[in-house]
């Protein structure tokens, strides 16, 4: 894939990898998590973590408060990652460039 087919953007979004507590209803917990301030999306996953949450661009103090809210809501372990840069594949359609 050539460089012309890629789009590079700075992101700054914060991701939380959440392991829910024992006996939690996954769908009910996901609904509560997506309702928290600054949470943009929640994905239910398989494997070591049960949820991946995408938050907006927030500072350290807000991130700490959000992490506490997530931990209380999900009842389990939590890890975080900041996305500094995002690459996307672009698709050319009838002379227009579209992100895929």
C-alpha positions in Angstrom: 0.0 0.0 0.0 1.5 3.3 -1.0 1.8 6.4 1.1 -0.9 8.1 -1.0 -3.4 5.5 0.3 -2.7 6.4 4.0 -4.0 9.2 6.1 -2.1 10.2 9.3 -3.8 12.2 12.0 -2.9 13.1 15.6 -5.4 11.6 18.0 -4.9 12.1 21.7 -7.8 9.8 22.5 -7.6 7.8 25.7 -8.4 4.1 25.7 -9.3 2.0 28.7 -9.0 -1.7 28.8 -11.4 -3.0 31.4 -11.7 -6.4 33.1 -15.2 -6.6 34.6 -15.8 -8.0 38.1 -17.2 -11.5 38.7 -20.9 -11.9 38.0 -21.4 -8.6 36.2 -24.0 -8.5 33.4 -21.9 -7.6 30.4 -24.6 -5.7 28.4 -25.9 -3.8 31.4 -22.4 -2.8 32.4 -21.6 -1.7 28.8 -24.7 0.5 28.8 -23.6 2.1 32.1 -20.1 2.6 30.9 -21.1 4.3 27.6 -23.2 6.7 29.7 -20.2 8.0 31.6 -18.9 11.5 30.8 -16.2 11.6 28.1 -16.7 8.0 27.0 -17.2 7.9 23.3 -17.7 4.2 22.7 -17.6 0.8 24.4 -16.7 -2.4 22.8 -17.3 -5.8 24.3 -14.3 -8.1 23.7 -13.1 -11.6 24.3 -9.9 -12.5 26.0 -8.1 -10.9 28.9 -10.3 -7.8 28.9 -14.0 -7.6 28.7 -14.3 -4.0 27.4 -12.4 -1.5 25.4 -13.5 2.1 26.0 -12.6 5.1 23.9 -12.6 8.4 25.6 -12.2 11.9 24.2 -9.1 14.0 24.6 -9.0 14.7 28.3 -6.3 16.0 30.8 -4.8 14.0 33.5 -7.2 15.0 36.3 -10.2 14.1 34.3 -8.6 10.9 33.1 -8.1 9.9 36.8 -11.7 10.7 37.7 -13.0 8.8 34.6 -10.8 5.8 35.5 -12.3 5.7 39.0 -15.8 5.9 37.6 -15.1 3.1 35.2 -13.6 1.0 38.0 -16.6 1.5 40.2 -19.0 0.7 37.3 -17.3 -2.4 36.0 -15.9 -3.6 39.3 -12.7 -5.1 38.0 -9.2 -4.2 36.7 -8.4 -1.4 34.4 -5.4 -0.3 32.1 -5.1 2.8 30.0 -3.4 3.8 26.8 -3.1 7.1 24.9 -3.3 7.1 21.2 -0.8 9.7 19.9 -1.3 9.1 16.2 -3.8 7.3 14.0 -3.2 5.9 10.5 -6.2 5.2 8.2 -6.5 3.7 4.8 -8.1 6.0 2.2 -10.3 4.8 -0.6 -10.5 6.7 -3.9 -14.0 6.8 -5.4 -14.8 8.7 -8.6 -12.0 11.2 -8.0 -12.8 11.7 -4.3 -10.7 10.5 -1.4 -12.7 8.8 1.3 -11.5 7.3 4.6 -12.3 3.6 4.9 
